[in-house]
Amino acid sequence: MDISILGSGYVGLVTGTCLAQLGNCVICADSDNKKIAALKKGIIPIYEPGLEELISNNLEGKRLIFTSNIKDAVRNSEVIFIAVGTPSLDNGEADLTGIENVARNIAINMAGYRLIVEKSTVPVETGEWVKQTISMYIKKKIKFDVASNPEFLREGSAISDFMHPDRIVLGVESKKARDILVNLYKPLNAPLVITNIKSAELIKHASNAFLATKISFINAISRICDKVGADVQEVAEGMGLDKRIGRPFLNAGLGYGGSCFPKDLDAFISISSKLGYDFELLKSVKDINEEQKTLLLQKIKDTLWVIKDKAIGVLGLSFKPNTDDIRNAPGFDIIKALQTEGAKIRVYDPKAMKKAKDFLKGIAFCKDAYTAAKGCDCLLVVTEWDEFKELDFVKIKKLLKRPLIIDGRNIYAKEAMQKMGFTYLSIGRAPVNG
């Protein structure tokens, strides 16, 4: 099929590249000329495992084109995916300025039937506004359809998630739109949920809100575990074996971050309020998530006593492993709070340091975990990179001023840390002293 993706950010780039890999002719358009120029040269603005190679292959195969000319993208495609950003406004609502601008541009430049598909995460009823906007600005009586096809891509495994999805959600209003999207995704041989546009829009927000709720629930349980000396990982294992509950997302720690859960939770709370429903559960989910960072800071203070002039090594900056995304990363708030109290911070992250340097000042960015640990009073883990799970702890112990590790992601075995002589603190697991 001839497809265009309007918006070449994380979602647009992965979606467009994977659709090209399936054999479609895909035009990825973006108003950022600098970004498009880099993409044409194969320079990728994000880190996502396997994406650079996939883009290179499809550029060479001429199935993937990058352009800043939205007019050409609209005129040369029958299916148009809207994948622009929907950031949070100060009041928590989603900023739909980009969606409206793109819808207007599509209307002005359509030369024949088009299927316009929402790929961005948007509030319920956005599809109606897209349809209304296009109808308002369209020059001729050209037929078109609007559909919703929310994405469920996890950073760090986005290509696998696209190629092997749990389900594909299609919100459609016509048989033609349904047939086009069913045929487009047929090669993936995945379960299809075909519904109306409003239900599809809600499925996305409801899914992310539920996953965020699982994370905050187990973090709340971790606080009880801390108070009574239970082990939250064993509690999660016992819960997760129940097929009705499942083990994924029951990992206690610093809480969720990134561009999706915080933004989508705020938007869903705002949407619900506008519709006359006070979604108190999600407000509590948000509060618990924020409090996890305060909890870890208190553990640091309780152990080090005076923070001022203490050297603290920090492992991790990205909000999760296998990505360089630092948006709403919990580690940033931890670092800034420690800096405010006078701590000297040394940090290492395998992929996120380049981006972090624009936002974090007055800290030492180190070449590896061992350099970050050297001379520190404490080593703090905030991102669960596999690289950190495989460190030489004999070496780490020699580098630290005192053998203290505070693990905000519960990635190490308590007993192993104790045997090596570390004082080891984690989340929801009784502390051990070496």
ABEGO torsion letter per residue (X at the ends): XBBBBBEABAAAAAAAAAAAAAGBBBBBBBABAAAAAAAAAGBBABBBBGAAAAAAAAAAAGABBBBABAAAAAAABABBBBABBBBBBAAGBBBAAAAAAAAAAAAAABABBBBBBBABBBBBGAAAAAAAAAAAABABBBBBBBBBBBBBBBBGAAAAAAABBABBBBBBABAAAAAAAAAAAAAAGBBBBBBBAAAAAAAAAAAAAAAAAAAAAAAAAAAAAAAAGBBAAAAAAAAAABAAAEABGBBBEAEBBEAAAAAAAAAAAAAAAAAGBBBAAAAAAAAAAAAAAAAAAAAAAAAAGBABGBBBBBBEABABBGBABABGBAAAAAAAAAAAAGBBBBBBBAAAAAAAAAABBGBBBBABAAAAABGBABBBBABBBAAAAABBAAAAAAABABBBBBBAAGABBAAAAAAAGBBBBBBGBBBBBX
